[in-house]
């Protein structure tokens, strides 16, 4: 029985019509493997640069599209989405990797790993990396994200239109999305308009009700005994000093790294600093070794 089924008793995971879309990154079998879980509304492509660099350092990985996202199947029209389904899917994928992989999860993906590990009957992961997410979050940050995700129900007339809207949402980024990058986020529908590469039902069926999981997430965090790294964005409006302090009270052995110039979109905002912080954490885990047998250099642009 999966972690979500164990935690919720009568919950029965909805079966997937086909396997979730995923990319594998080969590495050194002697090093821990990594399961990458993206954030709400993202796809596995969010991890491409980091996963490739970490694989080159020996850490094999599996990045997947959550159900209703990217190239993975959408639920049938009469089958509602739930967080429990996403948790179960992550657990099932973790079980395809060598025992006890590391979970690296951004936003929603981090919550899946936190919940699964905290409510599992036996340790599922060897370590958790939570990317700008804590069991509590700032509601205004969530509303800003959901507002953007809901702002274009009819999609975009062109990729240039989509690039303009994304640039307005992320004004701190100096570079606009290229057509190739946008093709990973959008899909052209039969009417010719470009729409997000995720099921719009997810906003109302999952995201708007996420607050109800906060007590269970806090309880899960209290039970965590494995190494944990929290990576937050210094400019995030979702994770604040208060939510970080609450998390550190729940998981006092956790390590926290703040990437000062990053927003909630840490991986995309400061990928080099983010990836280095992960590499530093991974090479310090029991049983792991630094590439080439030497200690890695300190992270740049990062404060503890």
LOLUMKOL-100933 format. One line per 3 residues: number of its first residue (from 1); their letters; for each residue y, x negated, z of N, C-alpha, C, CB. Coordinates in steps of 0.2 Angstrom, whole numbers. Each point is the difference from the previous one (the first is absolute). Glycine has a CB too. Example, Ala and Ser with C-alpha at 12.3 -4.5 7.8 and 13.67 -1.06 7.14 Angstrom:
LOLUMKOL-100933
1	as	-28/-66/39/6/4/0/6/-4/0/-6/9/6; 11/-7/-10/6/-4/1/5/4/3/-3/-6/-10
***
This chain:
LOLUMKOL-100933
1	xxx	-6/-4/0/6/4/0/6/-4/0/-6/9/6; 11/-8/-10/6/-4/-1/5/1/7/-1/1/-13; 6/-6/13/4/0/5/4/7/1/1/-12/-1
4	xxx	1/15/-4/4/6/0/-5/6/3/8/-4/-9; -14/4/6/-5/5/3/-1/-1/7/-5/1/-12; 4/-7/14/-1/-2/7/5/3/5/-7/-10/-4
7	xxx	13/8/1/6/2/4/2/8/0/4/-11/-3; -6/14/-2/2/7/0/-6/5/0/9/-4/-7; -15/1/9/-6/5/1/-2/4/-6/4/0/12
10	xxx	-1/5/-13/-3/5/-5/2/-2/-7/0/9/8; 5/-14/-9/3/-1/-6/-6/-3/-5/11/-2/5; -11/5/-11/-5/-3/-5/5/-2/-6/-10/8/3
13	xxx	9/-15/-5/4/-2/-5/-1/3/-7/0/-11/6; 6/13/-9/-1/3/-7/-3/-6/-5/10/8/2; -15/-6/-6/-3/-5/-4/5/-2/-6/-12/4/3
16	xxx	12/-10/-5/4/-2/-6/-4/1/-6/5/-9/7; -2/12/-12/-3/1/-6/-3/-6/-4/7/10/-1; -3/-15/2/-2/-7/-3/2/-5/5/0/4/-12
19	xxx	-2/-10/11/3/-6/4/7/-1/0/-11/-5/-1; 14/3/6/7/-2/0/1/-6/-4/2/5/11; 4/-5/-15/1/-6/-4/2/-6/4/4/8/-9
22	xxx	-6/-14/7/1/-5/4/0/-7/-4/-6/6/10; 9/-11/-7/0/-7/-3/-3/-4/5/10/2/-7; -15/-7/5/-3/-5/5/3/-7/-2/-10/7/1
25	xxx	11/-10/5/3/-7/-1/-5/-5/3/12/4/0; -16/-8/-4/-5/-4/3/3/-6/4/-7/3/-10; 4/-5/15/2/-5/4/-6/-4/3/10/6/3
28	xxx	-9/-10/3/-5/-4/3/-4/4/5/8/-10/-1; -14/11/0/-4/4/4/0/-2/8/-8/2/-10; 10/-8/11/1/-2/7/6/2/3/-6/-10/-3
31	xxx	11/13/-1/6/3/3/-1/7/1/7/-9/-5; -3/12/10/0/7/0/2/4/-6/2/-1/12; -5/6/-14/3/4/-6/5/5/3/-11/-1/-6
34	xxx	15/4/1/6/4/2/-1/7/-4/7/-10/2; -6/15/1/1/7/-3/7/1/0/-11/4/4; 14/-2/-10/7/1/0/1/8/-1/2/-12/-5
37	xxx	2/15/9/2/7/0/7/1/-1/-10/2/8; 12/1/-14/7/1/-1/3/5/3/-2/-4/-11; 9/5/11/4/5/3/0/6/-4/7/-8/5
40	xxx	-5/14/-2/1/6/-3/4/0/-6/-1/5/11; -2/-2/-17/3/0/-6/0/-7/-4/7/8/5; -11/-13/-2/0/-6/-4/-7/0/-3/7/-6/8
43	xxx	-9/0/-11/-6/-1/-3/-3/-7/2/3/7/-10; -9/-9/8/-2/-6/1/4/-6/-3/-12/5/1; 16/-4/-6/4/-5/-3/5/-3/5/-2/6/-11
46	xxx	3/-2/16/5/-3/5/-2/-7/3/3/12/3; -10/-13/-3/-3/-6/3/-1/-5/-5/-5/7/9; 6/-6/-15/-2/-5/-5/2/-7/1/0/9/-8
49	xxx	6/-11/9/2/-7/1/-3/-3/7/11/3/-7; -10/1/12/-3/-2/7/-7/-1/0/9/5/5; -13/-1/-8/-7/0/0/-2/-6/-5/-1/12/2
52	xxx	4/-13/-7/-2/-6/-4/2/-7/3/2/7/-10; 3/-7/14/2/-6/3/-5/-1/6/12/1/-3; -14/4/7/-4/-1/5/-8/-1/-2/8/8/7
55	xxx	-9/-5/-13/-7/-2/-3/0/-7/-1/-1/12/-5; 6/-15/2/0/-7/-2/0/-4/6/7/2/-10; -5/0/16/-1/-3/6/-7/1/3/12/1/2
58	xxx	-16/3/-5/-7/1/2/-2/7/3/0/-12/2; 5/16/-1/-1/6/3/-1/6/-6/7/-4/10; -13/6/-11/-2/5/-4/3/6/2/-11/-6/-3
61	xxx	12/11/-2/3/6/2/-2/6/-5/10/-7/4; -9/13/-1/-1/6/-4/6/4/1/-12/0/2; 16/2/-7/6/4/0/-2/7/-4/8/-10/1
64	xxx	-7/15/2/-2/7/-3/6/4/0/-12/-1/4; 11/6/-9/5/6/0/-3/5/4/4/-3/-12; 0/6/17/-2/5/4/-1/7/-4/6/-5/10
67	xxx	-10/9/-8/-1/6/-4/7/4/-1/-12/1/5; 12/2/-11/7/3/-2/5/-5/-2/-3/9/8; 1/-16/-8/5/-5/-2/-3/-4/-6/5/-1/12
70	xxx	0/-2/-16/-2/-4/-5/-6/2/-5/4/-9/8; -9/5/-8/-5/2/-5/-6/3/4/3/-9/-7; -2/11/13/-6/3/4/1/8/-1/0/-9/9
73	xxx	-6/12/-8/0/7/-1/5/4/5/-12/-1/-4; 14/7/1/4/4/4/-5/6/3/11/-2/-7; -9/4/13/-4/6/3/0/6/-5/2/-4/12
76	xxx	-7/8/-12/0/6/-4/5/4/3/-12/-1/-3; 15/6/-2/5/4/2/-1/4/7/3/1/-13; -9/1/14/-2/4/6/-2/-4/6/-3/9/-8
79	xxx	4/-16/7/-2/-4/6/6/-4/2/-12/-2/-5; 15/4/11/6/-3/3/-2/-7/2/4/11/4; 2/-15/-4/-1/-7/2/1/0/8/5/-5/-11
82	xxx	-7/0/14/1/-1/7/-1/-8/2/-5/12/2; 8/-14/3/0/-7/2/-7/-2/2/11/1/4; -15/4/-2/-7/-2/2/-4/-2/-6/0/8/9
85	xxx	2/-5/-15/-4/-2/-6/2/-7/-2/0/12/-4; 7/-14/5/2/-7/-2/-3/-5/5/10/5/-5; -11/-3/11/-3/-4/5/-7/-2/-2/7/5/9
88	xxx	-11/1/-10/-7/-1/-2/-1/-4/-6/-2/11/5; 6/-10/-10/0/-4/-6/1/-8/1/4/10/-7; 1/-11/11/1/-7/2/-6/-3/4/12/2/0
91	xxx	-15/2/4/-6/-3/4/-6/-1/-5/4/6/10; -5/-1/-15/-5/-1/-4/1/-6/-5/-2/12/0; 8/-14/-2/1/-6/-3/-1/-6/4/8/6/-7
94	xxx	-6/-6/13/-1/-5/4/-7/-2/1/10/3/6; -14/2/-6/-8/-1/1/-3/-3/-7/0/9/8; 4/-10/-13/-3/-3/-6/2/-8/0/2/11/-7
97	xxx	2/-13/12/2/-7/0/-5/-3/5/12/2/-3; -12/-9/4/-3/-3/5/2/2/7/-1/-10/-7; -4/10/12/2/3/6/7/-2/3/-12/0/2
100	xxx	15/5/0/6/0/4/6/-4/-4/-7/0/11; 9/3/-17/6/-3/-3/6/1/4/-6/2/-11; 11/-6/8/7/1/3/3/6/-4/1/-12/3
103	xxx	2/17/0/4/5/-3/7/-2/0/-8/9/4; 11/-9/-10/7/-1/-1/3/6/-3/-1/-12/-2; 5/16/6/2/7/-2/8/0/0/-11/5/4
106	xxx	14/-2/-9/7/1/0/1/8/2/2/-10/-9; 2/11/13/3/7/2/-7/4/1/11/-1/-7; -12/6/3/-6/4/0/-6/-3/1/6/8/-6
109	xxx	-7/-14/2/-6/-4/0/-1/-3/7/1/-2/-12; 4/0/15/0/-3/7/-3/5/5/9/-8/-3; -6/14/2/-2/5/5/-7/2/-1/11/5/0
112	xxx	-14/-5/-6/-7/1/-1/-4/-5/3/2/5/-11; 0/-11/11/-4/-6/3/0/1/8/2/-7/-10; 4/8/12/1/1/7/-4/6/3/12/-5/-1
115	xxx	-12/10/-2/-3/6/2/-8/-1/0/9/7/-4; -11/-10/-2/-7/-1/-1/-3/-5/5/1/2/-12; 2/-7/14/-2/-5/4/0/2/7/4/-9/-7
118	xxx	2/13/9/1/2/7/-5/6/2/11/-4/-1; -14/7/-4/-4/6/2/-7/-1/-2/9/7/-2; -11/-13/-1/-7/-2/-2/-4/-1/6/4/-5/-11
121	xxx	-10/6/11/-5/-1/5/-2/-8/1/-4/12/-2; 5/-16/-3/-1/-7/0/6/-3/-4/-13/1/2; 15/-7/-1/5/-3/-4/-2/0/-7/3/-8/9
124	xxx	2/10/-13/0/1/-7/3/-6/-4/0/13/1; 5/-15/1/4/-6/-3/0/-6/5/7/8/-7; -6/-14/4/1/-6/4/7/-1/2/-10/-5/-6
127	xxx	15/8/3/7/0/1/4/5/-4/-1/-12/2; 7/14/1/4/5/-4/7/-4/-1/-6/10/6; 8/-8/-12/7/-2/-2/4/6/-2/-4/-11/-4
130	xxx	9/13/8/3/7/-1/7/-2/-2/-6/6/9; 7/-4/-15/7/-1/-4/5/5/1/-7/-7/-8; 12/6/12/5/4/1/-2/7/2/7/-6/-8
133	xxx	-12/7/13/-2/6/2/-2/-1/8/-3/4/-12; 5/1/16/-2/1/7/-2/7/1/7/-10/3; -11/11/3/-2/7/2/6/5/0/-10/-6/6
136	xxx	16/3/-4/6/4/-1/4/-2/-5/0/3/12; 4/1/-15/4/-2/-5/7/4/0/-10/-3/-7; 15/0/4/6/3/0/1/6/-5/5/-11/3
139	xxx	-4/17/-1/-1/6/-4/5/-1/-6/-3/7/9; 9/-10/-8/5/0/-6/-2/-4/-6/9/2/9; -13/-7/-7/-3/-4/-5/-5/3/-4/2/-10/7
142	xxx	-7/14/-4/-4/5/-3/3/5/-5/-8/-2/10; 13/5/-7/4/5/-4/3/-3/-6/2/6/10; 0/-12/-10/3/-4/-6/-5/-1/-5/9/-5/7
145	xxx	-15/3/-5/-5/-2/-4/-3/7/-4/-3/-10/7; 2/15/-3/-2/6/-3/5/3/-4/-7/2/10; 13/-2/-8/5/2/-5/0/-3/-6/7/2/10
148	xxx	-8/-8/-11/0/-4/-6/-6/3/-4/6/-10/4; -12/10/-1/-6/2/-3/0/7/-2/-6/-8/7; 10/12/-4/0/7/-2/6/2/-5/-5/3/11
151	xxx	9/-8/-13/6/1/-3/-1/2/-8/6/-8/9; -11/6/-11/-1/1/-8/-7/3/-1/7/-10/-2; -7/17/4/-6/3/-1/-2/1/-8/2/6/11
154	xxx	3/-6/-15/-2/0/-7/-1/-6/-4/7/10/0; -6/-16/4/-1/-6/-3/6/-3/-3/-12/3/-2; 11/-8/-2/6/-4/-3/-1/1/-8/1/-8/10
157	xxx	5/8/-13/0/1/-7/-2/-6/-4/8/9/1; -7/-15/3/-1/-7/-3/-1/-5/5/7/3/-10; -10/-8/8/-1/-6/5/7/-2/3/-11/-3/-6
160	xxx	16/3/1/6/-3/3/3/5/5/2/-5/-11; -3/11/10/2/5/5/-3/-1/7/2/8/-9; -9/-10/9/-3/-1/6/2/-7/3/-10/6/-5
163	xxx	11/-11/1/3/-6/2/7/1/4/-7/-6/-9; 11/10/6/6/1/3/0/3/7/5/2/-12; -10/3/13/-1/4/6/-3/-5/5/-1/11/-6
166	xxx	-3/-15/4/-3/-5/5/5/-5/2/-12/2/-6; 16/-4/1/5/-5/2/5/3/5/-1/-5/-11; 3/12/11/4/3/5/-4/0/6/6/7/-9
169	xxx	-12/-6/9/-4/1/7/-1/-7/3/-6/10/-5; 6/-15/1/-1/-7/2/6/-4/-2/-13/1/0; 19/0/2/6/-4/-2/0/-7/2/6/11/0
172	xxx	-10/-13/5/0/-7/2/-4/-4/-5/1/4/12; -5/-2/-16/-4/-4/-5/4/-2/-6/-10/6/4; 11/-12/-5/4/-2/-6/-3/1/-7/5/-8/8
175	xxx	-11/10/-8/-3/0/-7/-3/7/-1/-3/-12/1; 4/15/-6/-2/7/-2/-8/-1/-2/12/4/-4; -15/2/5/-7/0/-2/-1/-1/-8/-3/7/10
178	xxx	-2/-11/-12/-1/0/-7/-4/6/-2/1/-13/0; -2/14/-7/-4/5/-2/-7/-1/2/7/2/-10; -10/-8/10/-7/-1/2/-1/2/7/-1/-10/-8
181	xxx	6/8/12/0/2/8/0/7/1/5/-11/2; -1/14/-6/1/8/1/-7/3/-3/13/-1/-1; -16/-2/-4/-6/3/-2/-5/1/5/2/-4/-11
184	xxx	-2/-1/16/-5/1/6/2/5/5/-2/-12/-2; 8/14/2/2/5/5/1/7/-3/6/-9/5; -5/10/-12/1/6/-3/-6/1/-5/12/-1/2
187	xxx	-13/7/-4/-5/2/-5/4/5/-5/-10/-2/7; 9/2/-13/3/4/-5/-5/7/-1/6/-10/-6; -3/15/8/-4/7/-1/1/2/-7/2/3/12
190	xxx	-6/3/-13/0/3/-7/7/2/-2/-12/3/2; 16/-1/2/7/2/-2/4/-5/-1/-1/10/7; -1/-16/-7/4/-6/-2/4/-3/6/1/5/-11
193	xxx	-1/-2/17/4/-2/5/-4/-5/5/7/10/0; -4/-15/3/-3/-5/4/0/3/7/3/-10/-8; -9/10/11/0/2/7/-4/-5/4/0/12/-3
196	xxx	2/-12/10/-3/-5/5/-8/0/-1/10/2/8; -13/-7/-7/-7/-1/0/-4/2/6/2/-10/-8; 0/16/11/-3/2/6/1/8/0/2/-11/6
199	xxx	-7/14/-3/0/8/0/6/2/4/-12/0/-1; 17/4/-2/6/2/4/-2/5/6/6/-1/-10; -12/4/10/-3/4/6/0/-5/6/-6/8/-7
202	xxx	6/-14/7/-1/-4/6/6/0/4/-7/-8/-7; 13/9/5/6/0/4/-1/6/5/7/-5/-9; -9/11/7/0/6/4/-6/0/4/7/6/-8
205	xxx	-13/-8/5/-6/0/4/-2/-5/5/-4/6/-11; 7/-12/10/-1/-6/4/6/-2/3/-9/-3/-7; 14/1/3/6/-4/3/4/4/5/0/-7/-10
208	xxx	1/13/9/5/4/4/-3/2/6/5/4/-10; -12/-5/11/-3/1/6/-3/-6/4/-3/11/-5; 6/-17/3/-3/-6/3/2/-1/7/1/-5/-11
211	xxx	4/8/14/2/0/7/-5/2/5/12/2/-4; -16/3/2/-5/2/4/-6/-5/2/3/12/-5; -3/-17/1/-5/-5/1/3/-6/5/-5/3/-11
214	xxx	11/-2/13/3/-6/4/-4/-1/7/11/3/-6; -13/3/9/-3/-1/7/-7/-4/-1/6/10/4; -10/-8/-10/-6/-3/-1/1/-7/-2/-5/11/-3
217	xxx	10/-12/-1/1/-7/-2/2/-5/6/4/4/-11; 0/-1/16/1/-4/6/-6/-1/4/11/5/0; -15/0/0/-7/-1/4/-4/-5/-4/1/12/5
220	xxx	-1/-12/-11/-4/-5/-4/3/-7/1/-3/9/-9; 9/-10/9/3/-6/1/-2/-3/7/10/3/-7; -10/1/12/-2/-2/7/-7/-3/0/8/9/5
223	xxx	-12/-7/-9/-7/-2/0/-1/-6/-5/-4/12/2; 9/-15/-5/-1/-5/-5/-1/-7/4/7/6/-9; -13/-9/8/-1/-6/3/0/-6/-5/-7/6/8
226	xxx	7/-5/-14/0/-5/-5/7/-3/-1/-10/5/-6; 10/-11/2/7/-3/-1/4/5/-4/-5/-12/1; 11/12/0/5/5/-4/6/-4/-1/-5/10/5
229	xxx	8/-9/-12/6/-2/-2/4/5/-2/-5/-11/-3; 11/12/6/5/5/-3/5/-4/-4/-2/8/10; 3/-6/-16/5/-3/-4/5/6/-1/-7/-9/-6
232	xxx	14/8/8/5/5/-1/5/-3/-4/-3/5/11; 7/0/-14/6/-2/-4/6/0/4/-5/5/-10; 9/-10/10/6/0/4/5/5/-2/-2/-12/2
235	xxx	2/15/-8/4/5/-2/-3/7/-1/6/-9/-6; -12/9/9/-4/7/0/3/5/4/-10/-6/-1; 10/12/-2/3/6/3/-6/5/3/10/-1/-7
238	xxx	-16/-2/6/-6/3/3/-3/-3/6/-3/3/-12; 3/-9/13/-2/-4/6/6/-3/3/-11/-2/-5; 12/3/11/6/-2/4/-2/-5/6/7/11/-4
241	xxx	-2/-14/7/-1/-3/6/-4/4/5/10/-7/-2; -8/13/2/-3/5/5/-7/1/-1/11/5/2; -13/-4/-9/-7/2/-2/-4/-6/1/4/9/-8
244	xxx	-1/-15/7/-4/-6/0/-2/-2/8/6/-4/-10; -1/6/14/-1/-1/7/-5/4/3/12/-3/1; -12/10/-4/-5/4/2/-7/-2/-2/8/9/-1
247	xxx	-9/-12/-5/-6/-2/-3/-2/-6/4/3/4/-11; 1/-9/13/-2/-6/4/-2/2/7/8/-7/-7; -5/12/10/-3/3/6/-7/2/0/12/3/3
250	xxx	-14/1/-9/-6/2/-1/-5/-5/-2/5/10/-4; -3/-15/0/-4/-6/-2/3/-6/2/-5/6/-10; 5/-8/17/3/-6/2/-2/-7/-3/2/7/10
253	xxx	-8/-7/-13/-2/-6/-3/2/-1/-7/-10/0/8; 13/5/-11/2/0/-7/6/-5/-1/-4/12/-1; 4/-15/-5/5/-4/-2/5/4/-4/-8/-11/0
256	xxx	14/9/0/5/4/-4/4/-5/-4/1/9/8; 0/-8/-14/4/-4/-5/5/4/-3/-9/-8/-2; 16/7/2/5/4/-3/2/-4/-6/4/5/11
259	xxx	-4/-2/-17/3/-4/-6/7/3/-1/-12/-1/-5; 17/-3/7/7/3/1/3/3/-6/1/-9/8; -2/7/-14/3/3/-6/-4/6/-3/6/-11/-2
262	xxx	-11/13/5/-5/5/-3/2/7/3/-9/-9/-2; 8/14/-3/1/7/3/-8/2/1/11/2/-7; -12/5/7/-6/2/1/-5/-2/-5/5/10/5
265	xxx	-3/-12/-11/-4/-2/-6/0/-8/1/4/10/-7; -7/-12/12/-1/-7/2/-3/-4/-5/-1/3/12; -5/-1/-15/-4/-4/-5/4/-1/-6/-10/5/5
268	xxx	14/0/-7/3/-1/-6/7/-3/0/-5/10/-3; 8/-9/9/7/-3/2/-1/-8/1/4/11/5; -9/-13/-2/0/-7/2/-7/-3/0/10/1/7
271	xxx	-13/-1/-13/-7/-1/-1/-2/-7/2/0/8/-9; 4/-13/8/-2/-6/2/-1/-1/7/5/-5/-10; 0/7/14/1/0/7/-6/4/3/12/-2/0
274	xxx	-13/8/-3/-5/4/3/-7/-3/-1/7/10/-3; -9/-12/-3/-6/-3/-1/-1/-7/4/0/5/-11; 5/-9/12/-1/-5/5/-1/2/7/7/-7/-8
277	xxx	-4/12/10/-1/2/7/-7/3/1/12/3/1; -15/0/-6/-7/2/0/-5/-6/0/3/11/-6; -1/-16/2/-4/-6/-1/0/-4/7/2/0/-12
280	xxx	3/0/15/1/-3/7/-5/3/5/12/-4/-3; -12/11/2/-4/4/5/-7/-1/-1/10/8/1; -12/-8/-8/-7/0/-1/-3/-7/1/2/9/-9
283	xxx	2/-14/8/-3/-7/1/-1/-1/8/5/-4/-11; -2/8/15/0/-1/7/-6/4/3/12/-2/0; -15/7/-4/-5/4/3/-6/-4/1/4/9/-6
286	xxx	-8/-7/11/-7/-4/2/-4/0/-6/1/4/12; -4/-9/-14/-4/-1/-6/3/-1/-6/-7/7/6; 14/-7/-7/3/-1/-6/3/-7/0/3/12/-1
289	xxx	-2/-15/-5/3/-7/0/6/0/-5/-11/-5/3; 16/1/-2/5/-1/-5/-2/-3/-6/8/-1/9; -5/3/-15/-2/-3/-6/1/-7/0/4/10/-6
292	xxx	-9/-13/3/0/-8/0/-2/-3/7/8/1/-9; -9/3/14/-2/-2/7/7/-2/4/-11/-4/-5; 17/6/2/6/-2/4/3/6/2/1/-10/-7
295	xxx	4/10/12/4/5/2/5/2/-5/-2/-3/12; 3/9/-13/5/3/-5/7/-1/3/-8/8/-5; 13/-9/0/7/-1/2/2/7/4/2/-9/-10
298	xxx	3/8/14/3/6/3/3/5/-5/3/-7/10; -3/13/-9/3/5/-4/8/-1/-1/-9/8/3; 12/-7/-9/7/-1/-1/3/7/0/-2/-10/-7
301	xxx	8/11/10/3/6/0/-3/5/5/4/-2/-12; -7/0/17/-4/4/4/2/-2/8/-10/2/-9; 11/3/13/1/-1/7/-5/4/4/12/-2/-2
304	x	-14/-1/8/-6/3/4/4/5/4/-7/-10/0
***
